[in-house]
């Protein structure tokens, strides 16, 4: 598969009405302490980039992950985090990415 996917389904989800907030939990497999790193909006966008998912135009559903594109985007995030924080996430035994969206104006919130 090429870096960019082939013709995509016009119904492919390409954006979200909510801003995504992401973080990385970096850990070691022993007693060394890990770190949590909040991602910038741009770094989170790279992780969730629409080209990371392949949703062919002749399919009702996504069919897989565009691995070459995903590798480029995750490397871009790792480089950005290193440049911004001085933390090389490649030095850890594992990295867990998580993301969530903020509450919208219709959410029930504690005051």
C-alpha positions in Angstrom: 0.0 0.0 0.0 1.2 3.5 -0.7 1.7 6.1 1.9 -1.6 7.7 1.0 -4.7 5.6 0.6 -6.5 5.0 -2.6 -9.9 6.6 -3.5 -11.9 6.8 -0.3 -15.6 6.5 0.5 -17.2 9.9 0.5 -18.8 9.0 3.8 -15.4 8.6 5.5 -15.2 10.4 8.8 -12.6 13.1 8.4 -13.1 15.3 11.3 -14.8 15.5 14.7 -17.1 18.3 16.0 -15.1 18.1 19.2 -11.5 18.9 20.0 -9.6 15.7 20.9 -7.3 15.8 23.9 -4.5 13.2 23.9 -1.8 11.9 26.1 1.0 9.3 26.1 1.7 7.1 29.1 5.3 5.9 28.8 6.4 3.0 31.0 9.2 0.6 31.8 8.6 -3.1 32.5 10.5 -2.8 35.9 10.4 -0.4 38.8 11.7 2.6 37.0 9.2 5.4 37.0 7.4 6.3 33.7 5.9 9.5 32.6 2.6 10.9 31.3 2.9 13.4 28.5 0.0 15.6 27.3 0.0 15.9 23.5 -0.5 19.2 21.7 -3.5 19.5 19.4 -1.2 19.0 16.4 0.4 15.9 17.8 -3.1 14.5 18.6 -4.2 15.3 15.1 -1.3 13.3 13.7 -2.2 10.3 15.8 -5.8 10.5 14.6 -5.1 11.5 11.0 -7.8 10.3 8.5 -5.2 8.8 6.2 -4.3 6.3 9.0 -7.5 4.5 8.3 -8.3 2.9 4.9 -12.0 3.3 4.0 -12.2 2.4 0.2 -14.9 4.1 -1.8 -16.6 0.8 -2.6 -16.9 -0.2 1.0 -19.5 0.8 3.6 -16.9 0.4 6.4 -13.2 0.9 7.0 -11.2 -2.1 5.9 -7.9 -1.6 7.7 -5.1 0.5 8.8 -2.8 2.3 6.4 0.4 1.1 8.1 2.9 3.1 6.1 1.0 6.4 6.9 0.5 5.4 10.5 4.3 4.8 10.9 5.1 8.2 9.5 2.5 9.9 11.8 3.7 8.1 15.0 7.3 8.9 14.1 6.3 12.5 13.7 4.6 12.5 17.1 7.7 10.9 18.7 10.0 13.6 17.1 7.7 16.4 18.2 7.5 15.2 21.8 11.3 14.8 21.9 11.8 18.3 20.6 9.2 19.9 22.8 9.9 18.0 26.1 13.3 16.4 25.8 11.7 13.0 26.4 12.5 10.3 23.9 9.5 8.0 24.0 11.5 5.4 22.1 13.6 4.8 25.3 10.6 3.3 27.2 9.5 -0.3 27.1 6.0 0.7 26.1 3.8 3.7 25.2 0.1 3.9 25.5 -1.8 6.5 23.6 -5.2 7.7 24.8 -7.5 10.4 23.7 -10.8 11.9 24.7 -13.0 14.7 23.7 -13.9 17.7 25.8 -17.4 18.2 27.1 -19.7 20.1 24.8 -22.3 22.7 25.7 -24.9 20.0 26.1 -23.0 17.9 28.6 -24.0 17.9 32.2 -21.2 19.4 34.2 -20.7 19.8 37.9 -20.6 23.4 39.0 
